[in-house]
Amino acid sequence: MATSNSFDVIVLGAGAMGSAAAYHLAQRGKRVLLLEQFAIGHDRGSSHGSSRIIRYSYNHPAYIALSKAAYPMWFALEQEADEKLYTRTGGLDFGPPDEESLIDTGIAMTASGIEYETLSSAEASKRFPQFRFPDDWLILYQEETGMMAATRCVLAHVRLAKQHGAAVIDNSPVVNLTIRSDSVEVHTRTDSYTSAKLVIATGAWAGAMFETLDLNLPLMPLRTQPVFFQPENSADYQPGRFPCYIAHTFSQYAHMGYGLPDADGIGVKIATHGGRAVNDPSQINYTPYDEEVEMARAFARKHIPGAADAPVGDTHACIYTMTPDEHFIIDLHPAYSHVVVSSACSGHGFKFSTLIGSILADLAINAHTEHDISLFSATRFGESHERDMPPLVAVY
């Protein structure tokens, strides 16, 4: 007979992926406990803030397929939550004409049936005068690119999970896990909980937790710091006039930039894909670094000159969790089929989170999913691998 501390599934981590998994599991009638080490909606991980990009413009068809599945699920979540979470902005991918990731993005979208435009620098500059492009650059425009209201998405998943019967407990770090042949026991500082299945979605803390279960994966936390600038002509940087963008410029600047419109008055977002590696997420300094602001200004001077000298509306630290190939980890634990491991990460996972939550629910309930997640195997790195990575990481 079930007790108040006994569940069908326990989900660890109430960020983007964990909150979505709890929602989908509860929606399917499972008795779910969602445990979070910090407060719900906290700003110490990877899922907080005003906006994240959602897009079809990927250089890998597997992610385009996931995007095709994710968009309608977000629309369904908006309807159930009675809340606007997605804003269409259109999106630019641009860079030198020989940049491999940019070329592959066009090829993959064509092969996947995604409509987009190829613009000359003159055409793109006329349509989007906020940007500056070298004459010979390649520019792709995809109109359904948009932005998700990040923190509100997480809170909507948590709120709806509760409405479907999930128990949610925050400020409860896990201190020990006991994995038995057909169940798990999760110990916090104040209580213990049992369940038949376990879903681990703890973001930058996942690597250490996986290691306690004899699963050594090359997950590297990175400190990254977006910057929000407030140009005088702020109307030019609002959704509808200023698109999301990804600058495929790794070969030129040893990093790439991306950004989004001014979502809520704090400014136009300019950020670098990558960051400074840390061995433990608890070591991250959340105080903003001036040099990160100057890096964003340097990018703006080259490509968004109207924002280059604008005041900073906000800048804050957050966490990437990188794999060496920048692909996700979504799998069953190789030794414990009732434990689902996930790190849908590397700085490009948020857009898929409601879908990934459904996939994690599939794995927990049925040990398989209809979606192709073969790219995300937890065993693809083999027995030996290097965990250390450079402080700035390339992107697609």
Summary of the structure (lengths in Angstrom):
residues: 396
radius of gyration: 20.7
end to end distance: 50.1
largest distance: 70.6
contacts: 1413
relative contact order: 0.20
helix: 31%
strand: 24%
